[in-house]
Amino acid sequence: MNNTVKGYAAGILSAICYGLNPLGVLFMYQDGMHPTSVLFYRFSLAAVLLAMIMIAQRKSFAINKKEAAVLAALGGLFAISSITYYCSFQYMDAGVACTILFFYPVMVAVLMAVIYKEKLTKSTIAAIVLSLIGILMLYQGGPGANVSALGMLLVILSSLTYAIYIIVVNKSPIRMSSIKLTFYALIVCAAAMAVFSFVRDGGVQMIPTTRSLVCAIGLALFPTVISLVMLAVAVNYVGSTPAAIMGALEPVTAVVIGVSVFNETLTPRLTAGMLLIMLAVMLIVVGKKNSTHHILAYIGNVRKKISKHWRWK
């Protein structure tokens, strides 16, 4: 198997693993767990895995005050993005939520235009319009479609904070290994979830069943660690843009899981809305002959930075 085939296979596996988020989350919800507790276990277990990798690679855990401040901000952004995303599953179908979350590259484009004066090209504007139409179609999904205004607000906020997270990581003045940055961001996320769970739910719940324990380990391993490792392989072999395009499989995976495992309703209007959002993101990603290439390069570079040390030898 040549490197190009390995890269595309890794990119597909990365997207599929990230799209498995709803599978573990919804089963843990069925066992009576709250979103804050689910996220606490996901972040904590993933941080343990990353710490083991750092120890095996003999990486230093030391950070200075400037790095600590930036890492705290990044952890806070990622925590907000995660909790709003997971909470949205309680108000709308997981497949729809995952599709709206994939709107984040368009948000990056808009933020880069507003903050850093990147030019909004015709393709970028067209992508924004297509995405907005797609979201409206998801909201008006028809009879049986579980979509609510609160769910929409939560997942859009999740997408926005993730877009800000990407820009902050890329523009951050700190320079450290990607695995260390991710480790400390997860530590902040786990701490935030612990505090939030005491405020919102009276404390972190104990894992109630063997199924939930398996799901918690799966969430830490597949959509967190393995997804980033495979993404690093894909970026290394085929580049950031193809890897980002293959990320379109993330919402597709979530929709397939929602429909096949949790009996969620898939109407023609919902299908059309999801296709429009995916088309909009594709339009942004493949527009590499204009300024959108630079915008999407930030996303690719940040995701590469997050996992560049996690390559298969």
Secondary structure, 3 states (H helix, E strand, C coil): CCHHHHHHHHHHHHHHHHCCHHHHHHHHHHCCCCHHHHHHHHHHHHHHHHHHHHHHCCCCCCCCHHHHHHHHHHHHHHHHHHHHHHHHCCCCCHHHHHHHHCCHHHHHHHHHHHHHCCCCCHHHHHHHHHHHHHHHHHHCCCCCCCCCHHHHHHHHHHHHHHHHHHHHHHHCCCCCCHHHHHHHHHHHHHHHHHHHHHHHHCCCCCCCCHHHHHHHHHHHHHHHHHHHHHHHHHHHHHCHHHHHHHCCHHHHHHHHHHHHCCCCCCCHHHHHHHHHHHHHHHHHHCCCCCHHHHHHHHHHHHHHHHHCCCCCC
